[in-house]
Every structure is written in structure tokens, then in C-alpha cells.
Amino acid sequence: MGQPVVHFEIGCRDAGKTANFFSQLFGWNMQAAGPATMIQTGADSGIQGHITSLGHEPFHYTMFYVQVDDVKAYLDKVAALGGKMLVPPVDIPTGTFAWFADPEGNTIGLWKAK
């Protein structure tokens, strides 16, 4: 069995404007949470996400996160398969994430919940 996609992220320059757009477009509920705006899609089986403005490049991106049991081990596997780490493991209150690029340059997130 594979690893599930568990979260998505939308990067932007103006988090308030972007949150308002998607709230009006899809009826998603938005809630500020520190530097991010959490997105509740309202679907029981849907993937939840967040909007963030990093304040630096990349400004505009969309990303999905794959749940793994060991972020560092998966980054090692990424490198062995020809990909590269973009953001090393970062611990946040709810878990650990990292970003990598596949051999074609697509950015994907890894996630391990606490």
C-alpha cells in the first residue's frame, strides 16, 4: 500500500486576497493560524490545506504533501532515485515537513504528523 496524500498548500504574495478568492469560489472556510490561513474544504473525505505567503520566492505555487513515517529516510530515497532535497526536515508543532524536487523539477512535500 502506498503513502497517502494528506494536505495541500497554496503559496501567494497576498494571503488575505487569495483566501478570499478561494472562499468565494469554492465556499471553503478559512481560519488564520499564525503565518498561514488554514483551509477547511468542508468535505468529509476531502484533503484539507492552507494558504501561505512566504515573503520570498517561490511566491506562487501549489503543492501536495505525502504522509510518510520517516521524513529523512524518504529524502534519502529521493536522492537515490535522482531527485533532490529542496527544504530539509522542519519541525513544527504538529509534525515535520520537507520539500523535494523529482527528477523533472516538480516540488512535492513530505509530512509526518506528531
Backbone as a chain_set.jsonl record, in Angstrom:
{"seq": "MGQPVVHFEIGCRDAGKTANFFSQLFGWNMQAAGPATMIQTGADSGIQGHITSLGHEPFHYTMFYVQVDDVKAYLDKVAALGGKMLVPPVDIPTGTFAWFADPEGNTIGLWKAK", "coords": {"N": [[0.844, -1.185, 0.0], [0.512, 2.235, -0.76], [1.736, 5.55, 0.162], [-0.381, 7.997, 1.562], [-1.77, 11.03, 0.126], [-2.057, 13.862, 2.049], [-2.409, 16.579, 2.564], [-2.634, 19.947, 1.276], [-1.076, 22.878, -0.139], [-1.172, 26.331, -0.858], [0.7, 28.762, -2.264], [1.358, 32.283, -2.166], [1.456, 35.866, -2.816], [-0.249, 37.62, -1.444], [-1.918, 36.679, 1.154], [-4.449, 37.171, 2.349], [-6.048, 38.15, 0.231], [-5.907, 35.954, -1.504], [-7.056, 33.933, 0.089], [-9.649, 34.964, 0.333], [-10.471, 34.84, -2.359], [-10.521, 31.992, -2.886], [-12.316, 31.199, -0.926], [-14.683, 32.469, -1.751], [-14.916, 31.319, -4.281], [-15.057, 28.434, -3.954], [-16.434, 28.082, -1.589], [-14.98, 27.442, 0.639], [-14.025, 27.308, 4.077], [-12.091, 29.573, 5.911], [-9.402, 30.033, 8.208], [-7.355, 31.986, 10.171], [-4.073, 31.13, 11.169], [-1.491, 31.765, 12.73], [1.266, 32.37, 10.636], [-0.019, 31.238, 8.504], [-3.049, 30.523, 6.635], [-5.541, 28.451, 7.414], [-7.31, 26.013, 5.556], [-10.482, 24.748, 5.389], [-12.042, 22.462, 3.6], [-14.556, 21.438, 3.738], [-15.403, 18.981, 3.005], [-16.007, 15.656, 3.961], [-14.373, 13.552, 3.174], [-12.432, 14.883, 1.876], [-9.246, 16.492, 1.213], [-7.613, 18.614, 3.447], [-6.131, 21.929, 3.664], [-3.76, 24.678, 3.376], [-3.076, 28.221, 3.047], [-0.339, 30.263, 2.294], [1.945, 32.997, 2.617], [5.102, 33.31, 1.86], [6.892, 35.421, 1.746], [9.091, 35.548, 0.201], [10.745, 34.149, -2.719], [9.649, 30.827, -3.497], [6.899, 32.632, -4.783], [4.437, 32.003, -5.921], [2.789, 29.047, -5.956], [1.571, 25.679, -5.932], [1.126, 22.858, -3.919], [1.284, 19.441, -2.908], [1.209, 17.286, -0.049], [2.724, 14.306, 1.023], [2.106, 11.711, 3.234], [4.445, 10.245, 5.38], [6.447, 7.847, 7.234], [8.995, 8.429, 8.072], [10.664, 11.166, 7.521], [13.34, 11.936, 6.856], [14.414, 9.489, 5.914], [12.895, 9.148, 3.603], [13.745, 11.373, 2.141], [16.37, 10.592, 1.669], [15.845, 8.43, -0.004], [14.661, 9.791, -2.137], [16.929, 11.178, -3.143], [18.494, 8.978, -3.943], [16.992, 8.084, -6.052], [17.286, 10.018, -7.954], [16.158, 12.505, -7.483], [16.025, 15.663, -5.634], [16.639, 17.2, -2.46], [14.885, 20.043, -1.411], [13.964, 21.604, 0.734], [15.1, 20.975, 3.885], [14.193, 18.647, 6.576], [11.775, 20.138, 8.666], [10.741, 20.91, 11.825], [7.587, 21.492, 13.193], [4.9, 22.579, 15.372], [2.871, 20.619, 14.934], [4.049, 18.501, 13.589], [6.468, 17.203, 11.229], [7.923, 18.499, 8.25], [9.118, 18.444, 4.841], [10.523, 19.517, 1.692], [10.9, 18.336, -1.637], [12.387, 17.927, -4.913], [11.356, 16.218, -7.773], [12.922, 14.19, -10.399], [12.13, 15.655, -12.678], [11.763, 18.188, -11.781], [9.468, 18.886, -10.356], [7.921, 20.063, -7.398], [7.376, 18.55, -4.308], [5.828, 17.843, -1.196], [6.775, 16.311, 1.907], [5.361, 14.746, 4.773], [5.122, 14.183, 8.236], [3.135, 13.506, 10.85], [2.947, 14.553, 14.309]], "CA": [[0.0, 0.0, 0.0], [1.286, 3.467, -0.887], [1.631, 6.618, 1.148], [-1.486, 8.863, 1.145], [-1.693, 12.486, 0.057], [-2.798, 14.25, 3.245], [-2.53, 18.024, 2.772], [-2.192, 20.764, 0.153], [-0.646, 24.23, 0.208], [-1.211, 27.315, -1.933], [1.577, 29.886, -1.965], [0.916, 33.515, -2.815], [2.007, 37.115, -2.261], [-1.246, 38.242, -0.573], [-2.699, 35.576, 1.719], [-5.84, 37.582, 2.559], [-6.706, 38.211, -1.081], [-6.001, 34.591, -2.012], [-8.05, 33.239, 0.912], [-10.955, 35.486, -0.055], [-10.781, 34.289, -3.684], [-10.911, 30.584, -2.813], [-13.518, 31.118, -0.098], [-15.824, 32.824, -2.596], [-15.003, 30.396, -5.404], [-15.438, 27.07, -3.59], [-17.152, 28.03, -0.324], [-14.107, 26.916, 1.677], [-13.902, 28.099, 5.294], [-10.708, 29.967, 6.166], [-9.119, 30.439, 9.584], [-5.968, 32.393, 10.374], [-3.314, 30.304, 12.114], [-0.117, 32.267, 12.648], [1.598, 32.875, 9.303], [-0.809, 30.529, 7.489], [-4.505, 30.52, 6.707], [-5.959, 27.064, 7.251], [-8.461, 25.826, 4.669], [-11.374, 23.617, 5.625], [-12.767, 22.325, 2.339], [-15.935, 21.085, 4.037], [-15.693, 17.622, 2.545], [-15.587, 14.663, 4.937], [-13.277, 12.741, 2.645], [-11.51, 15.746, 1.147], [-7.971, 16.86, 1.81], [-7.577, 19.979, 3.947], [-4.902, 22.577, 3.252], [-3.526, 26.027, 3.888], [-2.536, 29.271, 2.188], [0.746, 30.95, 2.973], [2.768, 33.965, 1.905], [6.437, 33.125, 2.427], [7.63, 36.677, 1.772], [10.243, 35.384, -0.692], [10.491, 33.116, -3.729], [8.66, 30.985, -4.559], [5.693, 33.342, -4.369], [3.223, 31.357, -6.441], [2.959, 27.608, -6.118], [0.649, 24.765, -5.277], [1.873, 21.679, -3.529], [0.619, 18.457, -2.071], [2.086, 16.626, 0.911], [2.545, 12.871, 1.163], [2.392, 11.264, 4.597], [5.476, 9.218, 5.484], [6.778, 7.519, 8.623], [10.34, 8.91, 8.368], [10.94, 12.19, 6.507], [14.744, 11.851, 6.44], [14.594, 8.273, 5.108], [12.318, 9.392, 2.275], [14.643, 12.289, 1.426], [17.483, 9.762, 1.198], [15.32, 7.661, -1.138], [14.52, 10.78, -3.214], [18.259, 11.395, -3.718], [18.908, 7.741, -4.602], [16.19, 7.932, -7.267], [17.575, 11.097, -8.892], [15.549, 13.766, -7.076], [16.876, 16.406, -4.698], [16.002, 17.885, -1.344], [14.791, 21.496, -1.542], [13.858, 22.107, 2.105], [15.349, 19.847, 4.788], [13.128, 18.476, 7.57], [11.464, 21.264, 9.549], [9.786, 20.553, 12.874], [6.592, 22.484, 13.598], [4.162, 21.993, 16.496], [2.017, 19.478, 14.597], [4.776, 17.422, 12.938], [7.687, 17.525, 10.487], [7.742, 18.503, 6.807], [10.267, 18.739, 3.981], [10.188, 19.628, 0.271], [11.884, 17.798, -2.56], [12.092, 18.016, -6.341], [11.536, 14.968, -8.502], [13.891, 14.406, -11.477], [11.616, 16.618, -13.655], [11.706, 19.502, -11.154], [8.222, 19.112, -9.615], [8.111, 20.162, -5.955], [6.44, 17.734, -3.539], [6.086, 17.901, 0.233], [6.674, 15.135, 2.765], [4.758, 15.129, 6.051], [4.96, 13.207, 9.316], [2.427, 14.116, 11.98], [3.47, 14.201, 15.647]], "C": [[0.882, 1.239, 0.0], [1.068, 4.431, 0.255], [0.555, 7.602, 0.684], [-1.099, 10.334, 1.024], [-2.599, 13.009, 1.169], [-3.029, 15.754, 3.41], [-2.126, 18.735, 1.489], [-1.879, 22.161, 0.639], [-0.711, 25.102, -1.035], [-0.35, 28.49, -1.502], [1.165, 31.111, -2.764], [1.664, 34.708, -2.223], [1.062, 37.712, -1.215], [-2.191, 37.156, -0.053], [-4.174, 35.945, 1.911], [-6.635, 37.589, 1.267], [-6.919, 36.799, -1.644], [-7.041, 33.793, -1.235], [-9.46, 33.685, 0.533], [-11.388, 34.909, -1.406], [-11.285, 32.849, -3.574], [-12.137, 30.366, -1.933], [-14.764, 31.411, -0.937], [-16.018, 31.828, -3.736], [-15.592, 29.044, -5.003], [-16.252, 26.965, -2.304], [-16.317, 27.445, 0.801], [-14.078, 27.863, 2.872], [-12.428, 28.342, 5.581], [-10.557, 30.394, 7.615], [-7.64, 30.764, 9.718], [-5.328, 31.524, 11.439], [-1.85, 30.704, 12.015], [0.158, 32.798, 11.257], [0.78, 32.23, 8.182], [-2.293, 30.81, 7.67], [-4.941, 29.093, 6.421], [-7.241, 27.011, 6.423], [-9.209, 24.578, 5.096], [-12.252, 23.506, 4.39], [-14.223, 21.94, 2.553], [-16.324, 19.688, 3.599], [-15.162, 16.626, 3.565], [-14.388, 13.858, 4.446], [-12.245, 13.577, 1.901], [-10.246, 16.042, 1.916], [-8.043, 18.324, 2.235], [-6.235, 20.6, 3.567], [-4.682, 23.903, 3.938], [-2.948, 26.923, 2.799], [-1.427, 29.945, 2.972], [1.443, 31.925, 2.036], [4.142, 33.924, 2.557], [7.203, 34.431, 2.58], [8.893, 36.633, 0.928], [9.864, 34.332, -1.729], [10.453, 31.755, -3.068], [7.414, 31.688, -4.016], [4.437, 32.582, -4.757], [3.506, 29.885, -6.671], [1.76, 26.89, -5.523], [1.426, 23.485, -5.014], [0.971, 20.723, -2.779], [1.667, 17.791, -1.189], [1.708, 15.161, 1.027], [2.963, 12.481, 2.578], [3.396, 10.121, 4.566], [5.777, 8.955, 6.962], [8.15, 8.035, 9.041], [10.76, 9.879, 7.253], [12.366, 12.076, 5.989], [14.98, 10.619, 5.558], [14.017, 8.46, 3.704], [13.153, 10.387, 1.481], [15.874, 11.539, 0.899], [17.055, 8.956, -0.031], [15.135, 8.558, -2.355], [15.86, 10.955, -3.918], [18.731, 10.162, -4.484], [18.192, 7.531, -5.933], [16.378, 9.079, -8.26], [16.887, 12.414, -8.6], [16.494, 14.523, -6.16], [16.044, 17.085, -3.625], [16.013, 19.386, -1.627], [14.742, 22.17, -0.183], [14.082, 20.909, 3.022], [14.223, 19.717, 5.812], [13.006, 19.679, 8.505], [10.427, 20.784, 10.552], [8.891, 21.744, 13.164], [5.748, 21.833, 14.691], [3.347, 20.731, 16.156], [2.745, 18.33, 13.907], [6.048, 17.918, 12.269], [7.378, 17.497, 9.001], [9.068, 18.75, 6.121], [9.735, 18.875, 2.568], [11.292, 18.977, -0.536], [11.434, 18.05, -3.99], [12.298, 16.641, -6.946], [12.511, 15.22, -9.654], [13.438, 15.398, -12.555], [11.482, 18.023, -13.073], [10.413, 19.824, -10.435], [8.498, 19.114, -8.119], [6.978, 19.42, -5.246], [6.822, 17.891, -2.065], [5.976, 16.53, 0.88], [6.149, 15.591, 4.108], [4.728, 13.943, 6.994], [4.327, 13.933, 10.479], [3.082, 13.693, 13.285], [2.727, 13.018, 16.175]], "O": [[1.896, 1.278, 0.696], [0.315, 4.16, 1.19], [0.569, 8.009, -0.478], [-0.214, 10.816, 1.73], [-3.774, 12.648, 1.232], [-3.77, 16.165, 4.304], [-1.358, 18.191, 0.695], [-2.351, 22.584, 1.694], [-0.351, 24.668, -2.129], [-0.633, 29.138, -0.495], [0.685, 30.999, -3.893], [2.408, 34.57, -1.252], [1.52, 38.251, -0.208], [-3.14, 36.767, -0.733], [-5.053, 35.119, 1.663], [-7.76, 37.092, 1.217], [-7.979, 36.493, -2.191], [-7.825, 33.054, -1.831], [-10.364, 32.856, 0.425], [-12.548, 34.532, -1.574], [-12.347, 32.519, -4.102], [-12.915, 29.443, -2.174], [-15.767, 30.703, -0.849], [-17.15, 31.526, -4.115], [-16.527, 28.562, -5.643], [-16.714, 25.878, -1.956], [-16.863, 26.998, 1.81], [-14.103, 29.082, 2.701], [-11.614, 27.422, 5.504], [-11.444, 31.026, 8.188], [-6.779, 29.936, 9.42], [-5.934, 31.217, 12.465], [-1.067, 30.069, 11.309], [-0.624, 33.593, 10.736], [0.885, 32.643, 7.028], [-2.731, 31.275, 8.722], [-4.736, 28.583, 5.319], [-8.131, 27.848, 6.57], [-8.641, 23.488, 5.158], [-13.111, 24.356, 4.156], [-15.042, 22.098, 1.648], [-17.461, 19.264, 3.805], [-14.013, 16.725, 3.994], [-13.496, 13.524, 5.226], [-11.285, 13.034, 1.354], [-10.188, 15.86, 3.132], [-8.486, 19.175, 1.463], [-5.305, 19.886, 3.191], [-5.32, 24.219, 4.943], [-2.416, 26.461, 1.789], [-1.558, 30.173, 4.175], [1.519, 31.707, 0.826], [4.332, 34.433, 3.661], [8.07, 34.543, 3.446], [9.681, 37.578, 0.939], [8.809, 33.704, -1.639], [11.203, 31.548, -2.114], [6.938, 31.374, -2.925], [3.477, 32.532, -3.988], [4.358, 29.523, -7.483], [1.029, 27.448, -4.705], [2.282, 23.09, -5.806], [0.024, 21.13, -2.106], [2.848, 17.736, -1.53], [0.53, 14.814, 1.117], [4.029, 12.868, 3.056], [3.227, 9.152, 3.825], [5.405, 9.746, 7.83], [8.451, 8.079, 10.234], [11.164, 9.451, 6.172], [12.575, 12.116, 4.777], [15.683, 10.712, 4.553], [14.592, 7.979, 2.728], [13.26, 10.258, 0.261], [16.357, 11.829, -0.195], [17.82, 8.82, -0.986], [15.415, 8.144, -3.48], [15.93, 10.89, -5.145], [19.309, 10.291, -5.563], [18.721, 6.879, -6.833], [15.71, 9.118, -9.293], [17.01, 13.357, -9.382], [17.624, 14.092, -5.928], [14.904, 17.489, -3.854], [17.036, 19.936, -2.036], [15.398, 23.189, 0.033], [13.339, 19.93, 2.95], [13.377, 20.607, 5.901], [13.994, 20.166, 9.055], [9.359, 20.307, 10.17], [9.368, 22.863, 13.357], [5.876, 20.63, 14.914], [3.162, 19.87, 17.017], [2.142, 17.286, 13.658], [6.633, 18.92, 12.681], [6.671, 16.61, 8.523], [10.026, 19.21, 6.743], [8.636, 18.411, 2.264], [12.467, 19.05, -0.177], [10.268, 18.344, -4.251], [13.295, 15.975, -6.667], [12.898, 16.368, -9.872], [14.279, 15.932, -13.279], [11.125, 18.955, -13.794], [10.261, 20.94, -9.94], [9.231, 18.259, -7.622], [5.799, 19.624, -5.532], [7.997, 18.05, -1.734], [5.183, 15.691, 0.453], [6.451, 16.701, 4.546], [4.358, 12.835, 6.606], [4.909, 14.865, 11.032], [3.69, 12.627, 13.374], [3.006, 12.558, 17.282]]}, "num_chains": 1, "name": "protein.A"}
